[in-house]
Amino acid sequence: MASGSSRPQILCVSFNQDNSMFSVGTKEGFKIFDARTGRLCNDNKLGGLNVVELWFATNLIAMVGTGEQDKTFIYDLNSTRILEEIDTVHNPKGLCAFAPNSEWCYLAIPASTSKGSALVYKASEPELICQIDAHESPLAAMAFSSNGMYLATASEKGTMIRVYIVAQATKSHSFRRGAYPSTIYSLSFGPCIDRPDVLAATSSSGSLHMFFLDAARNGRNQTNKLLGSIIPGSKAISDALDPANHHVIHNIAPAETKSCLAVHSVEYSQNSSKFPDVRTVVYVVTHDGYFREYTIGTTKSNESSWVLEREFSLLDTGYTQKQNEHHHVD
């Protein structure tokens, strides 16, 4: 039996812009997989990599080695010319978020090492457009909606996840992940043209969390409505306290195992006792070397269940297809 130390250590995971492919960076190099089929498309041994980013399904790949960087570079891929060099705060994790589908190609980077603030740039010009002060603790995760209109943030404390309207730098939603601290490893909105319907997160507790941004469909209880009517700035409070906004899948990975997720699709069906009102497909890649595809069904009454559709190893040759493994979400 091979020892665990012989397996390449995963340093980073990233999905491309339409979530059809993903990259895995290791101490040896990187691998690129087709998320829909699990096919290994590229296996390149270039040495340790902290960042491997794909440009849709093209051959353009951005890579950052394992050395520490305190600068952000914006390149024109057509000419490979550096458009801008941005001095940043110490950012050993390489935390950033990018919205290439937005009109201005928004880029978000941490603004501080002591609190959870983000600087948002128009990368296409480039130009600083706003600073979003989202949390009291330093940022741990950020993600734009596919159209760049919304930015989700989580701090190192990890109890709250907040969503901001980028153009106004104003908060639109607050969601409570839990009462106890837990590191948020990854955030992902559902695909959208206007406002996204779903926001998902993975945490160091080994859980997957899913939130609905459309409060109307949650049928909030009267207690939260009353609380919201008597406390100023209450929309975020009622969002955070309403359990109907929050669905959890436990034990998707061992505790403290890093992960990266992507909400692949959100589909609505006709009201029926047989089919869920909302069907959400989520891809999760864990740093212990596995890809998993989950389907989460949510009814109009907010009862949820999930199915593990696929699972395969990224570091070995084995492939396991799992179907009809149904569970109810707590």
C-alpha positions, 0 to 999 in steps of 0.5 A, spaced: 500 500 500 502 506 498 503 511 503 499 518 504 506 522 503 507 519 496 501 522 493 502 529 491 499 535 495 494 539 493 495 546 494 490 550 490 483 548 486 480 553 481 474 552 476 474 556 470 468 561 468 463 557 466 465 551 471 466 546 465 473 545 467 477 546 473 485 546 475 488 542 481 495 545 483 500 541 487 507 541 489 509 537 482 505 542 477 498 542 475 492 538 472 486 540 468 480 536 468 473 536 465 468 537 470 462 534 466 466 527 465 472 527 470 476 526 464 484 528 465 485 533 460 492 536 462 498 533 467 504 538 467 509 538 472 512 545 472 513 545 480 509 548 486 504 552 484 499 556 489 495 559 483 492 556 477 487 560 473 483 557 467 480 562 461 474 558 459 476 552 455 482 555 452 489 554 452 490 560 456 492 559 463 495 564 469 499 561 474 503 563 480 509 559 484 509 558 491 513 564 493 510 570 497 507 576 493 505 583 495 503 585 488 497 584 484 499 584 476 493 585 471 495 583 464 492 584 457 492 576 454 492 578 447 499 582 448 501 579 454 503 586 456 502 588 464 496 593 464 497 595 471 501 593 477 498 594 484 501 594 491 497 590 496 497 588 503 501 582 505 496 576 502 500 569 502 494 566 500 493 569 494 486 571 496 482 575 490 476 575 486 475 576 479 468 577 474 471 577 467 464 576 465 462 583 467 462 589 463 468 592 467 471 586 469 471 587 476 477 585 481 477 584 488 483 584 493 484 584 500 485 592 503 487 590 510 491 584 514 487 586 520 480 587 518 475 584 513 475 590 507 476 589 500 478 593 494 474 593 488 477 595 481 475 595 474 481 591 471 479 593 464 481 600 465 484 599 471 481 604 476 479 603 483 472 604 484 470 602 491 472 599 498 467 595 501 468 594 509 465 587 510 467 584 517 471 586 523 476 580 522 480 579 516 477 576 509 478 569 508 474 568 502 470 572 496 466 571 490 463 575 485 456 573 481 457 571 474 455 578 472 459 582 477 454 585 480 454 582 487 460 580 491 460 575 497 465 575 503 467 571 509 472 573 514 476 568 518 471 568 524 466 565 519 460 566 522 457 571 517 457 571 510 455 577 507 453 580 500 454 587 497 452 590 491 458 592 488 456 598 484 453 602 490 458 598 495 452 597 499 450 590 503 444 587 500 444 580 504 447 577 511 447 570 512 449 566 519 453 560 517 453 558 524 454 560 532 461 557 532 467 560 528 469 556 522 474 558 516 470 559 510 474 555 504 470 557 498 464 561 496 460 561 489 454 564 486 449 560 482 449 562 474 445 568 473 443 574 468 441 579 474 440 577 481 443 570 483 438 565 486 443 561 490 450 562 494 453 556 497 459 555 501 464 550 504 467 551 511 473 547 515 467 543 519 467 539 513 460 542 511 456 545 505 452 551 506 447 553 501 443 560 502 437 563 498 438 570 496 430 571 494 427 572 501 420 572 498 420 564 496 423 562 503 416 564 506 419 567 513 416 566 519 412 572 523 417 572 528 422 575 524 418 579 520 416 582 527 423 583 529 425 586 522 419 591 523 422 594 530 429 594 529 433 599 525 437 596 519 433 589 520 433 586 513 440 583 514 438 581 521 432 577 519 436 574 513 441 572 518 436 569 523 431 566 518 433 558 518 429 558 511 435 561 508 440 556 510 441 549 508 446 544 510 450 538 508 454 535 513 461 531 512 462 532 505 470 532 507 474 531 513 474 537 518 479 542 516 480 539 509 480 545 504 475 545 499 473 549 493 466 549 490 462 551 484 454 552 483 454 549 476 446 550 475 440 552 478 433 549 475 426 550 477 420 545 476 413 545 476 410 545 483 409 537 484 409 532 490 414 528 486 419 533 484 423 539 488 421 546 486 429 548 486 434 543 483 441 545 484 447 542 482 454 543 486 461 541 484 466 540 490 473 539 490 477 537 496 484 538 498 484 530 500 484 529 492 476 528 490 471 531 486 464 530 488 457 532 484 451 533 489 444 535 487 440 539 492 433 539 491 429 544 495 421 544 495 417 550 496 416 549 503 424 549 504 424 541 505 431 539 502 434 533 500 441 531 496 444 526 492 451 524 491 451 523 483 459 522 482 465 522 486 472 520 483 479 521 485 484 527 482 490 524 484 489 516 483 487 513 476 480 510 480 474 513 478 467 511 482 460 513 480 455 514 485 448 515 484 441 514 488 444 516 494 439 520 497 439 524 504 435 529 507 438 536 509 438 538 516 
